[in-house]
């Protein structure tokens, strides 16, 4: 079984960068990345809808409410975990306590990545893969940041995270912090 590292983070805090750095630092180990948002993006693509934060939030809310299951994505992630041939798997984007509990039940570690709101705002405006976040206003960002999914992220970070890594710094400094985290777990 692969070593599982799951990230929980506010938008723009650096989940994707964390995964890339883990892949870089853990060579020659095989590192796979599974994003919790991928099944949602795949469904939107099948439906011919744009990949926006609003549409993904609407879709996942409909799935959770329709199936009365806050952990509705867990079965997809579990199936993807079993098909990955990797030494380390980074699960990118835990959003619900049910997902965090699942990670812990699998022996995984939960890493909370944080960054100041102003820094995250600039990152989302310039680096977002979601079309509705590019060039958004500060007011839009603050509104999204106060939405229930973001509140759940804060609660998971405060109550369930095994480690917290702050990313208010340069990429090199962030990489150093991730290196410390990986060394503490004997992964590098």
Order of alpha helices (4+ residues) and beta strands (2+ residues): beta-alpha-beta-alpha-alpha-alpha-beta-alpha-beta-alpha-alpha-alpha-beta-alpha
